[in-house]
């Protein structure tokens, strides 16, 4: 059970993590927090490299789609919030501000749309 020290001298025991949370600690040793602060539970990250170059630059780094399961907990002593999936566009080793957190239903709708578009792209004859 992680205990977080508060600025006023008290401490708060964080509630148990969801089973998919991979964090050993949510706050660094020696950090102080306020009672109304919050924090994320994070699961393993899946990185999907693409053939696109970052920002369309011919010699730019490869664009990578980073996907991670997250849950926001607020305040510190609350149960974890609902799980959401963060989709982030970045590069290998660099996440950016280009992201969206979606619900599981929204993630399924995005996945279905991608599969439909991929099937259409595969079925389209290529012009020479």
N, C-alpha and C positions, 0 to 999 in steps of 0.2 A: 504494500500500500504506500503510495507516494504521499509525502507530507510536504506542503509548501509553506514557507515562512511568509508572514504578512508584514507589511511595513510598520504596522502598529505594535508588533511584537508577538501577536498571536500566531497560530498556525492552523492550517486547514488540511484535513485528510481528503485526498481526491477519491472519488468513487471508482469502483473497478472499471477497467477498460472493456470495450466490446472485444469479443474473441478474436477479431481480425486486426486489432491495433498492434503495430509492431514497435511502438515506442517503449524504450526502457524507462525513460523519464520524459515528462512534459515540460519541466522547468529545470534549468541548469542548477547544479549545486551552488549554493550561495546567492541565488537570485531571490529577490523579494517581489511580492505581488500585492495587489489590492483585492479585497474580498469580492468586488464586482468584476474582476478580470475574467477572461475566458481562455480557452485553449482548444486546439484541435487534437482529435485522435486520428492517426493516419495509418492506413494499411500499406501493403507493398505497392510499389509503383511499377507500372508496366510502361515501357517506352517502345514506341513503334516508329522506326526510321521510315522516311518517305523518300521518293526520288526528287522531291522539290528542294530548291535551294532557298535558304532564309532570305526573306524580303525580295525574292525574285532575282537576286544577284547571281550572275553567271558563275562567279568564282566564290560565292558565299558558302557558309557552312550548310550542311544538310539540315532540313527541317525535320524535327522529331515531335511526334504527338506523345505527350506524357499523360497517363491516366492513373488516377489514384482514388482510393476509397477514403472518405473523410467524414468526420462528425464534429460539429462545433458544440462545445460544452460551456455553458454560461449560466450562472456564475460558477466560481471554482468548485463549490460543493454540490453542484447539480448532477443529475444523471446525464449521460451522454445524449446529445440530440440525435435526430434522425440521420441515418447514413445517406450521404450524397456522393456522387462521382464527379471529381474535378477533371476536366479535359483542358490541357494546357498545350499551347503551341510554343515550341522553343527549338533549341539545338541540343546536340549531345552535351550533356553536362550543364546546360543553362535553361532554366525555366524562365518564363517571361510573365508580364501582366496580361497577356492574351489568353484568358482562360474563362471557363464557365463551370459553375457547380450545378449539376442537374440531379433530379430525383431518379430513382431506379426506373420508374415508368418512362421518364423523358429519355434516359439512356437507351432503353429498349426501342423507343421510337426512332432515335438517331441511328441505332444499329440497323434497324429495319430499313430505313431510308438509304443508308450506305449500301446495304446488300442489294436493294432494288436497283440503285444506280449502277452498282458494279455489274449486275446481270445485264442491264441495258447496254453498258459500255462494252461488255464482252460480246454481245450479240450484234453490235453495230459493225458492218463491213468497214474495213480500213481502206481509205483512198490512197492510191499510190501516186 
